[in-house]
Amino acid sequence: MQIPLEVLEILEKIKKRNFEAYLVGGCARDLLLDKEPKDWDITTQATPVEIQKIFPDSIYENNFGTVAIKTSSQKESLKIIEITTFRKEGKYTDKRHPDEIKFAQTIEEDLSRRDFTINAMALKIQNSKIKNQNYNSKLKILDTKYALIDPFGGQKDLQNKIIRTVGSPNDRFAEDALRLIRAIRFACELNFKIEKETLEAIKNNVGLIKLISQERIRDEFIKIIASPRAAQGLSLMQETNLLKQIIPELEQGIGVTQNKHHIYTVWEHLLRSLDYAAKKNYSLEVKLASLSHDIGKPKTKRGKGINATFYNHEIEGTKMVSRILNRLKFPKDQSEKIIKLVRYHGFVYDPEITTDASIRRLLLKIGKENIEELAQVREADRIGSGCPKARPFRLRHFLFKVEKVLKETEGQQPSLKMLKVNGNDIMKILKIEAGPKIGAILNILLEKVLDDPEENKKEILEKEIKNLGNLSLKELKEKSRRAKEKYLSLLENEEKKIKDKYFV
């Protein structure tokens, strides 16, 4: 068992003041599993005031008896080490926070208030031999002896890979309803099973999750999605009815069959897509898009059997995903990326049919920085559909074509910024003030350049500006609308040719 010097020094300082100190919770669990802890938590009988006397530079800005100790470590998990005074159980009127913090006298009493047996163990470090290799990051712990305090059988549950509450599961979930989803999160992260009585208690107390803030739920949900066994976590959430409480929209796909191009129901397909993205360790955004890319299919399904259709399910799915992310308080930039991936996951491509203009317009909508992740969502979609190959020739060629198109624009993202003229040029040429007419002209010029990058020359665009300057704002908007309609018609024709070629 290797423990960082920073942690050992803190334990030693507390011990010298004649206070007990233990490694506790997740870090004790991870050490017993021979895993490197993500963070380090210490508990002691010393009060917060006494802890601050031992560590004058510490920070105490909460009501939970936790003091933050700064270290000189460059490692993220060691920059701040938290020390918490022994606490004992109290009432949880709001099912989220204890009504008041009461300090305990013994480590056993402190452990009795914790959530699961595997998190209710403590390690008392008794002796460590340290070899100094001249630089802090290379300090090695050669031998560490410890005493294990395990009053609730956590070590046995670790060995048997079991998630079990400390004492009555109904009591534990009533104290803090977030534990309902935390149980599933630990099962996913550790690849453990939830003990039968604990699992039944989750089902019986599932309604309590409504008392928890969306932010706390989101954070636990993200940890489930981050696990290689994310699909297992979603299945458990569905089995326990937690999913119905948190993201009921996903359950609409249960039992919804698809058409001749799919062998799984919508729900099974989404789980399999997530499973692929999770095992590939793709970004959180890709995983969430993989889970939700076809969420709009149940609402847009028309017909039955092998000839069922799901027209515009991407658009409906975009609306649904937007509401879900907003409800769970996801950051705006993260939400926007996930929404784009869902909206455009169904892009069609064929080297012989798809034009460069279509690629440029897709880049305009999705952003060049999101193209690789869009391809990853397509991979997950394919594997989730039972296809044997994640990245076939057409998808590889699509990425090649994107790279080619970007080279033609010197790597510049298709946007108004790529134009060789700007709003100031338009005002100068037409001798007009800033206003909506400027934006309308710029959009018409962009459509022109997206069709043919060779038109993106200052002299050509200036000539076009003079021609457009004779039109009213209403006429400009109509011209812009017709240009977009023309593109949509061409795109629809491309998509029809591709679908007729591959899917009929």
N, C-alpha and C positions, 0 to 999 in steps of 0.2 A: 504494500500500500504506500503510494507516494503522495505526500502532502506538501504543498508549496511552503517555502520558508516564511513568506509573509503571514500565512495562516498560523504556522507554528509559533512565530514570534508573538502574535496577538494572544494566543492561548497561554503562552508562557508568562506574559505580562499580567494577565488576569490571575493566573495561578499564584504568582508571587505576592499578590494582594490578599491571598487566602480565600479566594472565591473559586467555586467549581465552574468549569467551562467545558462545553461539549460541542462537537460537530453534530448537526442535527438536520432532520428533514431530508430534502432531496440530495444534498451533498453526501450525507451518511449512506443513503440508499445507493447512490452511484458508486461510491467507493467500495461498498460491499459487492457491487456488480462488476467491479474492476473497470469502471468507466470514469473518464475525467469529468468531474462536476461542471455544470454550466455556471454555477455561482456557489459561493461559500457562505453558509449561515452558521452562526455560533449562538448558543444560548447559555445563560449564566444566571446565578442567583443574585448577582450584583444588580442594583437598581440603575436606571438610566443616569441618575446624578452621579453614582459611584463609577459607572463606566466612563463618563465624561472626565472624571478626575484622573482616571488611568490614561485616557487618551484625550488630551486637551484640544487637539485639532479636529475632534469628531463633530458630527452634525446630528442634532436631535430636533426634528421638525415634524413630529407626528404624535398621535395619541395612542400608539400601539406598543410602546416600550421598546422600540427599535432604534438603535444608535448606529449611524453609518460611519465606518472608519475608512479614511483615505489611506492608500498605500502608494508607494513609488513605482509599483509594477506597471509595465507597459501592456500587460495582457488584460484584455477587456474584462474577463471574469474575475480579475484580482484587483482592479482599480478601486473598487468599493467592496468592503466586507461588512456585512450587517451583524450586529450583536443585539440579541433580544433577551430581555429579562424573562425568567420563568413566568409563565402565565397559567391561570387556571380558568376553568369553564365558567361562563356566565350565560345570561339569557340573550337570545337573538330575536327580539320582537319583530324586526323587519325582515328576518330570514336572510340577512346579508352581513350585518355587523353586530358584534357584541354590544349590549347596552352600555357596558362599562368595562374597562380593563382592570382585572384583578391579578395581582402578582402572586405566584405560587412559591412554595418553599422548597419543593423537591423536583428533580428532573422527571420522575415518574408522573407527578401530577401534571406537569407541562405536557408530557407526551400523550396523556389521556384525552386532551382536547383536540388532537390533530385528526386529519380526515381519514387516511387509510393506513393500515398496519405497516405497509412498506415505507411510509413517511413518518412513522411514529417510533423511530429508533434513534439512538444517540451513541456517539463514539467518544469515549474519554481517552485522549491521547496520553499515554503514560511514559513513553520513552522514544526518542528519535535520534539516530546518528546521522549527522550531516557532513557531507564532503563539499568543501568550497573549491570551485573551479575558476576562481578569479572574477567571475561576472555573474551578477544576480540571476539572470535568466538561466544560468547553467548550474545553479545550486541543486544538488541531488540529495534526496532523502534515501539513504541506503537501507535503513531499517526502522520501521515504526511499529511499536507495540501499543495495543489499545484494549480497552474494556468495552464490550458491547452492552448497552442497556436496551433491552427489548422486552418490555412487559406484555406486549400484545401479539407476539408470534410473527413479527414482521419478517424475520430472517427465513422462517419456514415458508411464508407466503412468497418470498423472493425466490426461493429454491423451487417452489411448485408453480411459479409464474401465475400468481393469483392476485387480483385486486379485491380487497375486502375492507370494509369500514372498521374503524376502531369502535367497538361496542355496537350499539343498535344503529343500523343504517338509517332508519326513519329519523332518529334523533340527529344524526350527523347531517342529513340532507335538510332537515328543518332549521338547523343552525345557519347553514350557508348553502343556498340552493345552487350556487355555481358548482358545487361538488358533483351535481348530477352529470354535468358535461365533462368535468375534470376526470371522473372515473373512466369515461370513454377515451379521453385524451391519453391517460396513462396506459390504458390497454393497448392503444395504437402505438405509442412511442416505445413501449417496452415489449410489445408482442405478448401480452399477458391476457388471461381470461378473467372476466368479472365473475366473482363468486355468486352462486345462485340467489342467496338471500339479498345480497347487495343489488343484483340486477333487478329482482322483483321490486325492491324498494324504489329504484329509479323509476320504474313504470308507474308505481303507485303515487309517487310524489312529483311527477313530471310537470304538473301545473305550477309548481313553485318557481319554475324558471322565469315565469312572467314578472317576478319581483326583482329580477336582476337587471342591471343596466345593460343596454345594448353594447356598450363599449367592452364590458367584461366578457359578455358572451362572445363578441367578435374575436377577442384576443384568444380565448380558448378554442374557438372554431378554427382560427388560423393555425394554431399549433396542431390540430388534428389534420388539417390539409397539408401541413408541412411534413407530416410523417410519411415514410415509405408505405405505410399501411392505411393511407387516407381513405381508400374505398371501404376498408373494413370498418373504419370509424363511422362513415356515412350509413353503412348497413346497420350498425349498432344504434345510431341515432334514430333510424327509421323503426327498428325493432322495438325500441323503448318509448316511441312516440315523441321523443325530443325534437326530431326533425319537423314534425307537425307544428310544434310550438315556435320553432325558430325560422325555418324556411319551408313553409307548407307548399310553396309553388313547385318544389322538386317532386313532391309526392304525386303531383298530377300525372306524372309519367308512368306511374306504377300500373302495369297491366295494359298499357297502350301499345298495341302492335303497330308495326310500321308497314312498309311495302316490300315489293319483290327485291329491293336492293339491300334489305336489312334482315338479319336473322334474330335480332334481339328486340325486346320492348324498349321504349324510350328510357325508362328507368335503368334497365340493365345496361343499355348502351352508354348512358352517362357515367355509370359506376365504372364500367370497363375503360372508358376514356380517361377518367380521373386516375384509375389504377396505373395506366400506362404512364401518364404525365408524372405521377408521384414516384414511380420506380425509376424514371429517367432523371428525377430530381430537377425538373424544370422549375421555372420561377413560380412564385405564388400566383401571379396574374395568369400564367398559362394553365396552372392547375385549376383555378377557379373558372376560367373560360372553358376548359375541357369538361368540367362538371356541369356547366350550365349552357353550353352552346346550342343545344336542342331543346331548351326548356320551353320554348314557344310552340313546340310541335303539338302537344295535346289540344291547345286552343285553336290551332289552324288546321287540324286534321279534317279532311273531307273524303267521304267514301270509306269503303271497307276492304279488307283483304289486301291482295298483292297490288291492287291498283289505287290504293289510297294516296292522297296528295297532301302536301304540307306547305302550300304556297305562302311565301312571306313569313315563314316561321322565324327567320333571322330578325325581322323587324319587330315582331311580337316579342321574341326573346330578349331583344335589346331593351324594350320597355320594362319587361319583368325584372331583368337583371339590374337595371338602373334603380328600380324601387327597392330591391333587396339590399343592394350595396348602400343605398341612402339610409335605409332602416337600420342597418348594422353599423352605421357611422364610419364607413371606410373613407380614407382620405380622398380628396377630389382627384388628384393626379392618378392614383391607383385605380379608382373607379373608371376614369375615362379610358385607360388602357384596356381594362377587362371588357368594357362595353364595346370598344372598337373590335377586339378580337372575336367577340360573340357576333357582332353585326356582320363582319366580313369573312367569317370562317368558311362560308359556303362558296367562295369565289371559284369560278371555273376557268380552266386554262387548257389550251392545246397549242403546241408549237406551230401548227399549220394554220390555225384559225385566229387565235388571240393576237390583236394588234398591239404595237408599241404604245399607241395612244391609250388603250385600255389599261396597260400596265402603269402608265404615267398617272392616270386618274385614280387608280387604286392606291398608288403611292401618296397621292394628294390626300386621300381619305384616311389611310391607315398610318401614314408616316413611315419613312424608310427605317427608322429605329425600331419599328415593331414588326417588320417583315419576317425576320427569322422566327419570332415567337408566333406569328400567324401560321408559319409552316409547321411549327411544333404542335399547335392546336390541330392542324390538319392531320398530322401523324397520329395524335391521340384519337381523333375522330375515326381514322381508318382502322387502327388496331381495335378500337372499341366496337367497330362494326364487324369484326371478324376477318378483316383483310390480312393476308400473310405478311405484307411488306409495308413498313411505315413510310418510307420515302421512295416512291417509285420514280420511274424516269420522268414523268410529266411534272412532278413536284420539284425534282432536281433541276429540270430545264426551266421551270418557272423562276427559280432563284437565280439561275444563270441569266435569264432574260432581264430580271430586275437589275442585276449588276451591270449588264450591258446598257440598259436605259439610263442608269445613273451615271455611267461613264460619259454618255453623250451630253449630259448636263453638268459635267465636271463634278459629279458626286453631289450636286445640289438637290435638295428636297424640292419636288414640284410644289410651288406655291407662288403667291403674288411676288414674293421676294426674288424669284428667278427672272422676272421680267427685266428687260434692259431699260425700261422706263419706269417711273413711279408717279405718284400723285402730284408731286411738284412739277414734273415735266408736263403733265396734262394741264395744270392750271396756267403754266407759262405759255404753252402753245395755243390754248383756247381763250386765254385771258379771262378766266373765270375764278371765282372764289371757291374755297373748300365747300363741299356739299355732297349729297348722295350721288350726283352725276359722276363724280370722280370714281367712286367705288364701282358703279355700274360699268363704266368704260374699262376699268382694270379687269373686271371679271370676264368681259367679252374678249379682251386681249389674251387673258390666260387660257380661255377655251381655244383660241386660235393657236397658241404656242403648244398646248398639250396635243393638239392634232398634228402639228408639224414644228418641231424645235428649230428648224431652219428659218422659221418666221420670226424667231426671237433675235432680231437685229434692230438696233436703235432707229435706223432710218426707215425700216419697214413699219415699225410700230408707230413712229411719229406720223407717217402718212396715214395710217389707219385711224389715229387719234383725230386728225383733221376731218376725215370722213365722218367719224362718229360724232364729232362736235356739232354737226348740223341737226342731229336728232334730239328730240325732247327726252326728258327722263322716262316718261311712259314708253316711248319708242325704244329706248335703250333697254329697259327691263324686258320688253317683249322680245327684242333681239336676243338677249341673254337667255330667256326662257326657251326660245326656239332652238338655240345652239345646244342647250342641255337636253332638250327633247330629242334632237337629232342624235346626240351621243347615246342616250338611253335606248333609242331604237336600234342603233348599230350594236350596242352591247347586248341587247336582248337577242338580236339576230345571231351574234357570236355564240351566246350561251345555248341557243336552240340548236345550232349546228353541232356544238360539242356534245350536248345531251343526246341528240339523235345519233351521233357517231358512237358513243360509248354505252348508252343506257337503253337502247331500243333493240 
